[in-house]
Amino acid sequence: MDRSAELSDFLRTRRARVSPDQAGIPEDGRARRVPGLRRDEVSRLAGVSTEYYTRLEQGRAGSPSPEVVEALCQALRLDLAEREHLTDLLARPTPVRRAPATPQRVRLGLYLLLQTLEHVPAFILGRRTDVLAANRLARAVVTDFEALPVPQRNLARYYLLNPEARERVADWEQIAAETVAMLRMDAGRHPNDRRLSDLLGELTLRSPEFPGWWKEHHVLLRTHGAKRYHHPEVGELQFSYEALHLPDDPDQMLCVYNVEPGSATAEALRLLNSWSLSGR
């Protein structure tokens, strides 16, 4: 990944979405050739020279101070995920590793914890949204990742390339686009990840929607929210999910799909659980 190009595109797309009114900048009568803020307006809001900001947006300014980064974050109204992504893009590039990356492993204690979550779907995501482990109900509700070859056990690949996902995942377009934003976040954090590059190449070639979403440079840190699925056997399922990032391994995340006790979804999960236990 060309970090200079990534940084340039990210800053350009972020300033394009901030209007002068939002930034408190009065109109000066000049015609605007591009949406959002001009470079000189961003530099003025951040307290740096236009020349410096231009070099920064072009990837030619080196490493700015934390104070400058914070000023830019405020000027561009970046959220937490965008701030982290900008910091990743501004970090000094590390040498490309020639040795293959070590496969991610789920700690035994965490795997056992996953298996104790018997009444709700839960799974563990690793880098590039790889599904490292999933409990019985997650396999029944989403898809049976364990039945897939290891290289295909990937949430983004499932959402964007598996026709089943478009039927099963409610609000498919939103969920798929958010998953692309998660991949963009990962790309900034691990620019030399060859497997991620291979996945992005496959999605570019095979998913009609992916290139457009990728160019938007949206980034996302999963925390919590709502998910809905259309299950072919038990119907509509509604969840409130929690994404728990592991403090000792930021590249792994435990995702739990909670349900309201006594709800129709809870009853549907009870049926799915009993069917899976009986081998149906």
C-alpha positions, 0 to 999 in steps of 0.5 A: 500500500502506498502510504503517501497516496493513502494519506493524501486521499484520506485527508482530501476525502475528509476535508471534502465532507466538511462544509464552510458553514460547519467549520464556521468559515464565512463565504468569501465570494470565491467559486469553489471547484471542489466540495468541502474545505479548501487546503488554505481553510484547513491550514488556517483552522489547524494553525499551520501554513498552507504550504505545510498542509499541502506538503502533508496532504501530498505525503511530503511533510514527514512526521508532524508533531502530536499537537499538529495532528490533534489540530488537524483532527479537530479541523477535519472533525475526525471521529475516534476511528478516523483519528486512529487511522490518521495516526497509522498513516502518519507513522513511519513505515516499517520494513517489509517482512520477507518471512510469512506472517505467523497465523493468528491463534486464539488463546485457549482460555478465550476459546473456552469462554466462547464455547460457554456462550451457548445461548447466543451467537458469538465468534472471534474476529482477527486481522482482515476480519478473519473468523478465527473461531465461532460457536454453534449458534454463530455458525447456525445464524451467520454461516458455517465458517468451520465448513469452509476452507481456512482461507475463506473463513472471512467475514468480509469475503462472506458478506461481499462474495457469498450470494447467501449473505445478501438474502440472510443479512438484513440491511446488507448494503450498510453492513457490507459497507461498514465491513469494508471500512473495517478492512480500510482500518486494518490496511492502515494498521498493517500496510505490509499484510500480504494476505490482506492485499490478496483479499482486497484484490479478490474483492476488487475483482469480484464484488461490484460494490467494493471499489466504490466503497473502498474509494470513500476511505471510510474507517470503522472501529466496531464497538456495539450496535444492532444486527438483523438476519433473515434465517431461512428456517426461523425467520427474522432475528434481531440482535444487539451486538457487542464487539469486545477488543482484547487488551493484550491483542488488539488484532482479535475481537470477541463479537457477541450477539445478545438477545432480549430474554423472552423475545421472538429471537430468543425463542428462535435461537432456542429452536436453532440450538436444539436442532443443532444439538440433535444433528438436524 
